[in-house]
Amino acid sequence: MWCLRVVVVGLSCMACLAQAQTPVEADPLLDTNNVAATHTVAASEARGVLRARDQAMLASELSGRIVELPYSEGETFKQGDTLARFDCSAYQAQLNAAQAASRGASEELAHNKQLASLNSVGRFEVARAEAKLAETQAQSQVYQVQVKRCSVIAPYDGQVVQRKVQRYESVSAGAPMLEIVDNRTLEIHLLVPSRWMGKLKAGQTFSFVPDETGQPLTATIKRLGARIDEGSQTLLLVASLPKVDGLLAGMSGTARFEALK
């Protein structure tokens, strides 16, 4: 029995010695040179996202019922197009009444001035007519603003991202209606390590590859952020892009800075 145990232990020791003497194939992930190279590449890359300079959430400036909402998600529009229109019959009627009152006050003022030239009325009557005309004109201007707000006009060329309301809905003042974006004014927003500050400046170029297209683009640094995030020790970098079709706000990708390698 003891002899059997000695034989087994001896075989185990021989196996261990043989394994120790067998050369182990190098693991590329554990190779010091590869690790250094990987670290160098990673240190010169940063993730970023495309953002549009012109994007907005349009809200209602008055309370009312929507009677026109011609554009849906993804549709394009031009600057000056009507994106939404309210039922403004009440505001229009008030404007008409204010304009009629203003015309009447103007006639009264002219009449009083004529009588004053004949010494038939005093200066007080003329001044009161002038004040009444100013008041009616101010009311007319208020209603003109209200009627103008009945139509939501596109501030620039763009596309509808999302409709928050539907036609014939009644909304309150300040309610979000349409989210719009102009994908022609895209910029790259990156968060880069703060230690890169001394190596980056406006006008430098770098490569940016959007994940969605895989096509490398040459971007140019426009400006660096105004402060460093204390927690992540990162700094905002904003870069411009060449005009390329097929790019949309929200795309993400990888920026590579050759000068940092």
Backbone torsions as a table, in degrees:
resi	resn	phi	psi	omega
1	MET	NA	-47.8	177.6
2	TRP	-62.8	-36.8	179.4
3	CYS	-63.3	-38.1	179.6
4	LEU	-64.5	-41.7	179.4
5	ARG	-64.2	-40.2	179.7
6	VAL	-62.8	-41.2	179.5
7	VAL	-63.5	-43.8	-179.6
8	VAL	-62.7	-44.9	179.9
9	VAL	-63.1	-40.6	179.3
10	GLY	-63.4	-42.0	177.2
11	LEU	-63.2	-39.3	179.6
12	SER	-63.1	-42.9	180.0
13	CYS	-63.9	-39.2	179.9
14	MET	-65.5	-39.1	178.5
15	ALA	-63.7	-41.1	179.7
16	CYS	-64.1	-41.6	179.2
17	LEU	-63.7	-41.4	180.0
18	ALA	-64.0	-39.9	179.0
19	GLN	-66.4	-37.4	179.7
20	ALA	-67.8	-31.3	-178.3
21	GLN	-83.3	-16.6	-179.9
22	THR	-75.3	125.3	-179.1
23	PRO	-66.5	136.4	-178.9
24	VAL	-93.3	131.7	179.3
25	GLU	-65.5	133.4	-176.8
26	ALA	-66.4	136.3	176.9
27	ASP	-90.4	118.7	-177.6
28	PRO	-60.4	-29.2	179.8
29	LEU	-71.9	-21.6	-180.0
30	LEU	-101.6	-2.8	180.0
31	ASP	-68.1	129.8	-176.2
32	THR	-61.4	-41.4	-179.7
33	ASN	-63.8	-43.4	179.5
34	ASN	-65.5	-39.0	178.8
35	VAL	-61.9	-42.7	179.4
36	ALA	-63.6	-41.9	179.6
37	ALA	-64.7	-42.9	179.0
38	THR	-61.5	-40.2	-179.9
39	HIS	-65.8	-36.9	179.7
40	THR	-64.5	-43.5	179.2
41	VAL	-65.2	-46.1	-177.9
42	ALA	-63.0	-35.9	-177.5
43	ALA	-68.1	-19.5	-178.2
44	SER	-103.9	13.0	180.0
45	GLU	-119.3	153.2	177.0
46	ALA	-151.4	147.3	177.9
47	ARG	-89.4	143.6	-179.0
48	GLY	-144.8	172.9	-179.2
49	VAL	-137.6	148.8	177.9
50	LEU	-87.0	130.1	177.5
51	ARG	-129.2	146.6	179.8
52	ALA	-92.0	136.5	175.6
53	ARG	-66.5	-36.5	-179.0
54	ASP	-107.5	102.0	174.3
55	GLN	-150.8	145.6	-173.4
56	ALA	-156.9	155.1	169.3
57	MET	-107.2	107.2	-177.8
58	LEU	-80.5	132.0	-178.8
59	ALA	-119.2	159.3	178.2
60	SER	-72.8	134.8	177.4
61	GLU	-92.8	-3.6	178.7
62	LEU	-151.4	168.0	176.4
63	SER	-89.5	136.8	179.7
64	GLY	172.6	-178.4	-178.7
65	ARG	-103.8	132.0	-179.0
66	ILE	-79.2	127.8	179.2
67	VAL	-113.4	-12.2	179.5
68	GLU	-145.8	129.8	178.3
69	LEU	-148.8	76.2	-165.1
70	PRO	-74.9	-18.9	-172.7
71	TYR	-110.3	135.7	177.6
72	SER	-106.9	178.3	-178.9
73	GLU	-57.1	132.5	177.0
74	GLY	87.9	-14.7	-179.0
75	GLU	-77.9	147.4	-178.6
76	THR	-95.6	155.5	178.4
77	PHE	-144.6	165.2	179.8
78	LYS	-109.5	156.6	176.4
79	GLN	-58.0	131.7	-179.1
80	GLY	95.1	-11.3	177.1
81	ASP	-68.2	151.3	176.3
82	THR	-83.4	116.2	-179.2
83	LEU	-89.6	-26.3	178.3
84	ALA	-159.5	149.9	178.6
85	ARG	-141.1	137.8	-178.4
86	PHE	-100.4	160.0	170.7
87	ASP	-76.4	106.0	-174.3
88	CYS	-116.8	31.7	180.0
89	SER	-61.1	-36.7	180.0
90	ALA	-67.7	-45.0	179.0
91	TYR	-64.7	-37.2	179.2
92	GLN	-66.1	-39.4	177.6
93	ALA	-64.1	-41.1	177.2
94	GLN	-64.5	-38.4	177.5
95	LEU	-64.3	-43.4	178.4
96	ASN	-60.5	-41.4	179.8
97	ALA	-65.9	-41.8	180.0
98	ALA	-65.8	-38.5	178.8
99	GLN	-67.9	-36.9	177.0
100	ALA	-65.9	-40.9	177.8
101	ALA	-64.4	-36.1	179.1
102	SER	-66.6	-39.6	177.7
103	ARG	-65.0	-41.0	178.2
104	GLY	-63.2	-41.7	179.2
105	ALA	-65.6	-34.5	178.5
106	SER	-66.2	-41.0	177.7
107	GLU	-65.4	-40.4	179.5
108	GLU	-64.0	-40.1	179.2
109	LEU	-64.6	-43.4	179.5
110	ALA	-62.7	-39.3	179.3
111	HIS	-65.7	-43.6	-179.0
112	ASN	-66.6	-36.4	177.4
113	LYS	-64.4	-37.0	178.3
114	GLN	-66.6	-42.2	177.8
115	LEU	-66.8	-35.4	179.4
116	ALA	-65.4	-34.1	178.5
117	SER	-67.1	-22.3	177.8
118	LEU	-99.0	8.2	-179.2
119	ASN	60.7	29.3	178.6
120	SER	-88.5	-26.4	175.3
121	VAL	-131.1	160.6	-178.9
122	GLY	-89.0	176.3	180.0
123	ARG	-64.5	-27.8	-179.3
124	PHE	-63.2	-41.2	179.7
125	GLU	-64.0	-38.1	178.3
126	VAL	-66.5	-43.1	-179.4
127	ALA	-64.4	-38.7	179.3
128	ARG	-66.5	-38.2	177.4
129	ALA	-66.2	-37.5	176.9
130	GLU	-64.3	-42.0	179.3
131	ALA	-65.4	-39.5	178.8
132	LYS	-64.9	-39.9	178.3
133	LEU	-64.2	-42.9	178.8
134	ALA	-61.8	-38.9	-179.9
135	GLU	-66.0	-44.8	-179.7
136	THR	-67.2	-35.5	177.3
137	GLN	-66.1	-38.7	178.2
138	ALA	-65.2	-41.6	177.4
139	GLN	-63.4	-39.2	178.7
140	SER	-63.0	-39.7	178.8
141	GLN	-65.5	-37.7	177.7
142	VAL	-61.2	-46.3	-179.1
143	TYR	-70.7	-29.6	174.8
144	GLN	-62.9	-40.6	177.1
145	VAL	-63.6	-42.1	-179.8
146	GLN	-62.8	-43.2	179.8
147	VAL	-66.0	-37.9	178.3
148	LYS	-62.8	-35.6	179.5
149	ARG	-71.9	-9.9	179.6
150	CYS	-68.1	-17.5	178.4
151	SER	-118.8	130.0	176.2
152	VAL	-95.0	114.7	-174.3
153	ILE	-101.7	138.9	179.9
154	ALA	-65.9	125.9	-179.0
155	PRO	-78.7	-17.3	179.9
156	TYR	-162.1	169.1	174.6
157	ASP	-66.2	142.0	179.5
158	GLY	-179.5	-160.7	179.9
159	GLN	-134.7	155.1	176.3
160	VAL	-84.7	123.7	177.0
161	VAL	-85.1	-46.7	-177.0
162	GLN	-155.4	140.0	172.4
163	ARG	-98.3	123.4	179.3
164	LYS	-92.2	-14.6	-178.4
165	VAL	-133.1	171.6	178.8
166	GLN	-127.5	162.2	179.1
167	ARG	-60.9	141.8	179.7
168	TYR	76.2	1.4	173.3
169	GLU	-76.9	149.0	173.5
170	SER	-100.3	128.8	-176.5
171	VAL	-123.5	159.3	177.8
172	SER	-97.3	164.8	179.0
173	ALA	-62.7	134.6	-179.9
174	GLY	90.1	-3.5	-179.0
175	ALA	-72.5	132.6	177.3
176	PRO	-62.4	139.2	-177.4
177	MET	-121.4	-56.5	-174.4
178	LEU	-136.9	134.6	170.3
179	GLU	-101.2	125.6	-176.5
180	ILE	-125.5	159.4	-179.9
181	VAL	-151.1	148.0	173.5
182	ASP	-111.7	103.4	-176.8
183	ASN	-76.9	3.2	176.1
184	ARG	-85.7	-9.9	-175.5
185	THR	-116.2	48.5	-175.8
186	LEU	-81.4	145.9	173.5
187	GLU	-131.5	158.2	174.1
188	ILE	-98.1	129.9	173.8
189	HIS	-111.8	119.7	-179.4
190	LEU	-120.9	150.3	168.4
191	LEU	-110.5	108.6	-176.4
192	VAL	-108.9	155.6	177.1
193	PRO	-58.6	140.9	-177.3
194	SER	-64.7	-22.8	179.5
195	ARG	-69.4	-10.5	178.1
196	TRP	-81.3	-6.8	-172.5
197	MET	-51.9	-44.8	-175.8
198	GLY	-71.8	-11.5	-176.6
199	LYS	-107.8	-5.5	-177.6
200	LEU	-118.3	141.2	176.9
201	LYS	-153.5	162.6	-179.4
202	ALA	-60.5	138.5	179.4
203	GLY	100.5	-18.4	177.4
204	GLN	-70.8	148.7	178.7
205	THR	-108.8	155.9	176.0
206	PHE	-153.6	169.3	-179.1
207	SER	-96.6	136.2	177.1
208	PHE	-130.1	126.1	-178.1
209	VAL	-115.8	106.5	176.4
210	PRO	-65.1	138.9	178.9
211	ASP	-62.5	-35.4	-173.4
212	GLU	-73.5	-29.4	-177.5
213	THR	-108.4	-32.2	-177.9
214	GLY	73.8	5.3	-178.5
215	GLN	-96.0	122.5	-179.7
216	PRO	-68.0	140.2	178.9
217	LEU	-124.4	148.3	176.5
218	THR	-94.6	112.6	-178.8
219	ALA	-105.1	157.0	-179.2
220	THR	-124.2	130.9	179.7
221	ILE	-66.5	127.6	177.7
222	LYS	-96.6	-46.9	-178.0
223	ARG	-163.4	160.5	173.8
224	LEU	-105.6	158.0	-178.5
225	GLY	-65.9	168.0	-175.9
226	ALA	-90.2	-12.1	-179.4
227	ARG	-152.3	159.6	178.9
228	ILE	-100.9	134.9	176.6
229	ASP	-70.2	123.3	-174.8
230	GLU	-66.9	-34.3	-176.1
231	GLY	-75.1	-47.7	-175.7
232	SER	-97.1	-8.8	-177.2
233	GLN	53.9	47.1	178.1
234	THR	-121.0	160.9	-177.5
235	LEU	-131.1	138.9	178.1
236	LEU	-74.1	135.0	174.1
237	LEU	-125.7	129.7	179.7
238	VAL	-114.9	129.7	-177.5
239	ALA	-131.1	153.7	177.6
240	SER	-95.9	158.2	-178.2
241	LEU	-121.1	151.8	170.9
242	PRO	-69.6	158.5	180.0
243	LYS	-74.3	109.3	-178.3
244	VAL	-130.9	132.0	178.0
245	ASP	-72.5	151.6	175.0
246	GLY	92.7	-0.7	178.5
247	LEU	-93.5	140.2	-178.4
248	LEU	-130.7	148.7	174.7
249	ALA	-60.0	139.5	-179.1
250	GLY	101.1	-15.9	175.9
251	MET	-63.4	145.6	177.7
252	SER	-119.2	162.9	-178.8
253	GLY	-172.1	-172.7	-176.2
254	THR	-116.0	130.9	175.7
255	ALA	-100.2	137.6	178.9
256	ARG	-123.3	124.2	-179.4
257	PHE	-106.9	105.3	-178.0
258	GLU	-66.8	-31.8	-176.3
259	ALA	-68.1	-16.7	-177.4
260	LEU	-93.8	-6.5	-176.8
261	LYS	-76.3	NA	NA
